[in-house]
Amino acid sequence: MKTVLDGQRNHVGIKKRNIFWFRIKRDAILYALLLLPLSYIAIFKYVPINGLIMAFQDYNIFAGIGGSEWVGLDVFRFIFQQDSFYRA
């Protein structure tokens, strides 16, 4: 009896996987249309975050973003204390 039930479970699992891939193939054009807005969000919303992180680091091009020293607001304090900043 147990082997019969196990065989039925595997059959149901295979059927569900086939339905999943059938739906993916059926809606492939819609997924392709979804790539354009997702790429826009990735390029113009998430990539600039790296520049924001670099603004708070003593950035070293050889160490990269992960290896550069975190300095916090020290760079901004230095810039705002300069007399030439207000003239610019």
Number of C-alpha atoms within 10 A of each C-alpha: 5 6 8 8 10 10 10 11 12 11 11 11 11 12 11 12 11 12 12 12 11 12 11 13 12 11 11 12 10 11 12 9 10 11 11 11 10 10 11 11 12 12 11 10 10 11 11 11 11 10 11 10 14 19 16 17 19 16 18 13 9 8 10 11 17 12 13 16 15 16 14 14 11 12 13 12 10 10 12 11 10 10 9 9 10 9 6 5
